[in-house]
Amino acid sequence: MMTPLLLLASLAAQPATAAAPPPPPAVAQKAWPTKEGDVVLKDFRFRDGETLPELRIHYTTLGSPHRNSSGAIDNAVMVLHGTGGTGKQFLRPQFADELYGPGQPLDIGKYWIILPDNIGHGGSSKPSDGLRMKFPKYDYDDMVEAQHAMLRKLGVERLRLIMGTSMGCMHIFVWGETYPDFAKALMPLACEPIEIAGLNRMWRQMVIDGIEADPAWQKGNYSAQPTQGLRTAESILIIAGSAPLYQQAQYPTREKATAYVRQAIPSAIKDLDANDMIYQFDSSRNYNPWPRLEKITAPVMWVNSADDFINPRNLAVPQEAVKRMSNARFRLIPESSETHGHGTHTWAKFWKADLIELLERTN
């Protein structure tokens, strides 16, 4: 399932309706050599005390594990997706074609890339599997704990790098505090290490309330998806994921902008599940790494973008946060007609040099 917060960037490379303007030239997605699997975590206990007899974590991998002279895997890289996404989103050209090829920063001839689907997403256990609103109320700490358990099951005791976008970016701050020595380097993309509050919590709550206010939702016991609630939620997500300069350039007339958004919303909601979406957006409810930032000792290369509605450029958080982490750097990507708002995190050309520098200084 496509991450809603990448909707605008993705649709811009797809054919639109007849009334819409011609899209930019499409780039064919390369068939990267991947493997998929599942790790089943028995009797998984969530932070609030709820349990599942079996928690399934699905994953996709590229490359192969390499073992050092001690027999330990030393080339594993984990990349964490955003809210509503899956690990497969990192196979799209704007990410994969910039990073995975020979001689590129995450050359799969050198690294073993692990792309998990987080709890509640993709092929991993989620409310729509059958439990609906009786599914455990997972949060970011639970998701990180499941990632850690998955890696241990795969034989990984230390990661060369954790990268993450949006929700995955926030997971990295949780990782850095919870398991300070597990990753050799951290690269969070598009988030802040503070409580989800202010406007950031407001629009997330509007997504949830928009679904639950639809009579067809029936407290999660619907027989068909509550379409109006999903339309409301997706409308909010389009605004949250917007890139004003990019969209002004692409859709410079009223007719073109109207045609675009009328095509975008139906396209986005056709594969969504309402209960899954509620859980995904509520899972950030108690995220707040701010009080313990000093526990993050691994080298950090943190990148946000100036046109990100969700993580506004005028918050003073990054300047204060990097002072409290022993080895952290921060860069803000300037806004332009080519950047993609919040979704800039998945267009590797904007931060590829930062990744190269991080890998070099942590070699």
C-alpha positions in Angstrom: 0.0 0.0 0.0 1.3 3.5 -0.9 2.1 5.7 2.0 -0.4 8.5 2.0 2.2 11.1 2.7 4.0 10.3 -0.5 0.8 10.5 -2.5 1.6 13.8 -4.3 5.1 12.9 -5.2 4.0 9.5 -6.6 1.0 10.7 -8.5 3.1 13.4 -10.2 4.9 10.6 -12.1 1.7 8.8 -13.1 -0.9 9.4 -15.9 -3.7 11.8 -14.7 -7.2 12.2 -16.0 -7.8 13.7 -19.4 -8.5 17.1 -18.0 -5.2 17.2 -16.0 -1.9 18.6 -17.4 0.6 16.2 -18.9 2.6 14.7 -16.1 6.4 14.7 -16.0 8.0 11.8 -17.9 7.5 8.6 -16.1 10.5 6.6 -14.9 10.2 2.9 -15.2 10.8 1.0 -11.9 13.7 -1.3 -12.1 13.1 -4.9 -11.1 15.6 -5.1 -8.2 16.5 -8.6 -7.0 14.6 -8.9 -3.8 13.7 -11.6 -1.3 10.8 -11.5 1.0 10.0 -13.3 4.3 8.2 -13.2 7.6 9.4 -13.4 11.1 6.8 -14.6 13.6 7.3 -13.3 17.2 5.6 -15.6 19.6 3.6 -14.2 22.6 4.5 -10.6 21.7 3.8 -8.3 24.6 2.9 -4.7 23.9 4.0 -1.8 26.2 0.4 -1.4 27.5 0.3 -5.1 28.6 -1.7 -6.4 25.6 -0.4 -9.5 23.9 -0.7 -11.4 20.6 0.1 -15.1 20.4 1.8 -14.4 17.1 3.0 -11.1 15.7 4.1 -11.4 12.1 6.7 -9.0 10.7 7.1 -9.1 7.0 10.3 -7.9 5.3 11.9 -7.4 1.9 15.7 -7.7 1.4 18.3 -6.8 -1.2 21.8 -8.0 -1.3 23.3 -10.7 1.0 24.5 -10.8 4.6 28.3 -10.7 5.1 30.0 -12.2 8.1 33.2 -10.9 9.6 36.0 -13.0 11.0 34.0 -13.5 14.2 31.0 -14.8 12.3 28.9 -11.7 12.9 26.8 -10.0 10.2 28.5 -6.7 9.6 26.8 -5.2 6.5 23.1 -5.0 7.4 21.3 -1.7 6.7 17.7 -1.2 7.8 15.4 1.3 6.1 12.2 2.2 7.9 9.1 3.5 6.1 6.6 6.2 7.0 3.0 6.1 8.2 0.8 4.1 5.9 3.7 2.8 3.8 5.6 -0.4 3.4 9.2 -1.4 2.9 8.6 -1.8 -0.8 8.3 2.0 -1.2 12.1 2.0 -1.1 12.2 0.2 -4.4 10.8 3.2 -6.3 13.2 4.8 -8.8 13.7 8.1 -6.9 15.1 6.2 -4.0 16.4 2.8 -5.2 18.0 4.0 -8.5 20.1 6.6 -6.6 21.3 4.2 -3.9 21.4 0.5 -4.6 23.5 0.1 -7.9 27.2 -0.7 -8.2 29.3 2.0 -6.6 26.3 3.8 -5.2 26.1 4.6 -1.4 24.0 1.5 -0.5 25.4 -0.8 -3.3 23.6 -4.1 -2.8 26.8 -5.9 -3.8 28.2 -4.6 -0.5 25.3 -4.1 1.8 22.4 -6.3 3.0 19.4 -4.0 2.9 16.4 -4.9 5.1 13.1 -3.2 4.5 10.5 -4.2 7.1 6.8 -3.6 7.0 6.1 -2.2 10.5 3.3 -3.4 12.8 -0.1 -2.4 11.3 1.3 -2.0 7.8 1.8 -4.0 4.6 2.3 -7.8 5.1 2.8 -7.5 8.8 0.1 -8.1 11.4 -2.6 -5.4 11.4 -6.2 -4.8 12.5 -7.6 -5.7 9.0 -6.3 -9.2 9.4 -9.5 -9.9 11.5 -9.2 -8.4 14.9 -10.3 -4.9 13.7 -10.5 -2.5 16.7 -9.6 -5.3 19.1 -6.1 -5.4 17.7 -3.6 -4.3 20.4 -3.1 -0.5 20.5 0.5 -0.5 19.3 2.8 2.6 19.6 6.2 3.5 18.3 8.0 1.8 21.2 6.2 -1.4 20.2 7.2 -1.0 16.6 10.8 -0.5 17.5 10.8 -3.5 19.8 9.3 -5.6 17.0 12.0 -4.4 14.6 14.7 -5.3 17.1 13.2 -8.8 17.7 13.0 -9.3 13.9 16.7 -8.4 13.4 17.8 -10.7 16.2 15.8 -13.5 14.5 17.6 -12.7 11.2 20.9 -13.0 13.0 21.7 -9.3 13.1 23.4 -8.2 16.3 24.5 -4.8 15.0 23.5 -2.6 12.1 25.8 -0.7 9.8 23.1 1.9 9.4 19.5 2.7 10.2 17.7 5.1 7.8 14.1 6.1 8.2 11.6 8.5 6.6 8.8 10.3 8.5 7.5 7.8 11.0 10.7 5.8 10.3 12.6 8.9 11.1 10.9 9.1 14.5 11.6 5.5 15.1 15.3 6.2 14.7 15.3 8.6 17.6 13.5 5.9 19.7 16.2 3.4 18.5 19.0 5.7 19.4 17.7 6.0 23.0 16.6 2.5 23.5 19.5 0.6 21.8 22.4 3.2 21.7 25.0 0.7 20.5 22.9 -1.3 18.0 23.6 0.8 14.9 26.9 2.2 13.8 25.1 5.2 12.2 21.7 6.8 12.1 20.1 8.8 9.3 16.6 10.2 10.2 14.8 12.0 7.4 11.8 14.3 7.9 10.8 14.4 11.5 11.4 16.1 14.9 12.5 14.5 18.1 9.6 16.1 20.1 6.2 15.1 21.3 3.5 15.0 18.6 1.6 18.1 19.6 0.5 21.4 18.2 -0.6 21.4 14.5 1.2 18.0 14.0 -1.2 16.3 16.4 -4.2 18.3 15.3 -4.1 17.1 11.6 -3.5 13.6 12.7 -6.5 13.7 15.1 -8.6 15.2 12.2 -7.6 12.1 10.1 -8.8 9.8 12.8 -11.9 11.8 13.7 -12.8 12.1 10.0 -13.0 8.3 9.7 -14.8 7.7 13.0 -17.4 10.4 12.2 -18.6 8.5 9.1 -21.7 6.5 10.2 -20.5 3.7 7.8 -17.5 3.2 10.1 -19.7 1.5 12.7 -17.1 1.6 15.4 -14.8 -0.4 13.2 -17.3 -3.2 12.4 -18.0 -2.1 8.8 -18.8 -4.5 6.0 -17.6 -2.0 3.3 -15.0 0.7 3.7 -16.4 4.0 5.1 -15.7 5.9 1.9 -16.7 9.4 3.1 -14.5 9.1 6.2 -11.6 8.0 4.1 -12.1 10.8 1.6 -12.0 13.3 4.5 -8.8 11.7 5.9 -7.1 11.7 2.5 -8.0 15.3 1.9 -6.2 16.2 5.0 -3.2 14.1 4.1 -2.9 15.8 0.7 -2.6 19.1 2.5 -0.1 17.8 5.0 2.0 16.3 2.2 1.8 19.3 0.0 4.7 21.1 -1.7 3.5 24.6 -2.6 6.2 25.6 -5.1 6.2 22.2 -6.8 2.4 22.1 -7.1 2.2 25.7 -8.3 4.7 24.9 -11.1 2.9 21.6 -12.0 -0.7 22.8 -11.8 -0.6 26.6 -12.5 -4.3 27.0 -13.4 -7.5 26.4 -11.4 -8.7 23.8 -13.9 -5.4 21.8 -13.7 -5.3 21.9 -9.9 -9.0 20.9 -9.6 -8.5 18.0 -12.1 -5.5 16.8 -10.2 -7.0 16.6 -6.8 -10.2 15.1 -8.0 -8.2 12.3 -9.5 -5.8 12.0 -6.5 -8.3 11.3 -3.7 -10.2 8.4 -5.4 -6.9 6.9 -6.4 -5.4 7.1 -2.9 -8.4 5.6 -1.0 -9.1 2.6 -3.2 -6.6 0.3 -1.3 -7.0 1.8 2.2 -8.5 0.1 5.3 -10.1 2.5 7.7 -9.2 0.7 10.9 -5.6 0.2 9.8 -5.4 3.9 9.1 -6.8 4.9 12.5 -4.2 2.7 14.2 -1.3 4.0 12.0 -2.0 7.6 12.8 -2.7 7.0 16.5 0.5 5.1 17.0 2.4 8.4 17.4 0.3 9.4 20.4 3.0 9.0 23.1 6.2 9.6 21.0 8.5 12.0 22.8 12.3 11.3 22.7 13.1 14.9 23.7 13.8 14.2 27.5 16.4 11.5 26.7 18.2 12.8 23.7 21.6 12.6 25.5 21.3 8.9 25.3 21.8 9.0 21.6 25.5 8.5 21.1 25.7 7.0 17.6 26.7 9.4 14.8 23.5 11.0 13.4 22.9 12.7 10.0 19.5 14.3 10.3 17.9 15.9 7.2 14.6 17.8 6.9 13.2 19.9 4.1 12.2 23.6 4.2 8.9 23.0 2.5 7.7 20.3 4.9 4.3 21.2 6.3 4.6 18.5 9.0 8.0 19.6 10.2 8.0 23.4 9.8 11.4 25.0 9.1 10.7 27.7 11.6 10.7 25.4 14.6 13.9 25.8 16.7 14.0 22.2 17.6 16.9 21.0 15.4 19.3 23.6 16.6 18.6 22.7 20.2 18.5 19.0 19.6 21.9 18.6 18.0 23.5 20.3 21.0 22.2 17.5 23.2 23.4 14.6 21.0 27.1 13.8 21.2 27.7 13.3 17.4 24.8 14.8 15.5 24.6 16.9 12.4 21.5 18.6 10.8 20.8 19.9 7.4 17.7 21.7 6.0 17.1 21.1 2.3 16.1 24.5 0.7 12.7 24.8 -0.7 12.4 24.9 -4.5 10.0 24.1 -7.3 11.7 20.6 -7.5 11.4 19.6 -3.8 8.4 17.6 -2.7 7.4 18.9 0.7 7.3 16.2 3.3 7.9 13.6 0.5 11.3 15.0 -0.2 12.6 12.4 2.2 12.2 9.7 -0.5 13.9 11.6 -3.3 17.5 10.5 -2.6 19.1 13.1 -5.0 18.4 15.8 -2.4 20.3 14.1 0.4 22.5 11.5 -1.2 25.7 13.5 -0.5 24.8 13.6 3.2 24.5 9.8 3.3 27.8 9.4 1.6 29.4 11.7 4.1 27.8 9.8 7.0 29.1 6.4 5.7 32.6 7.8 5.2 32.9 9.2 8.7 31.6 6.1 10.3 33.6 3.6 8.3 
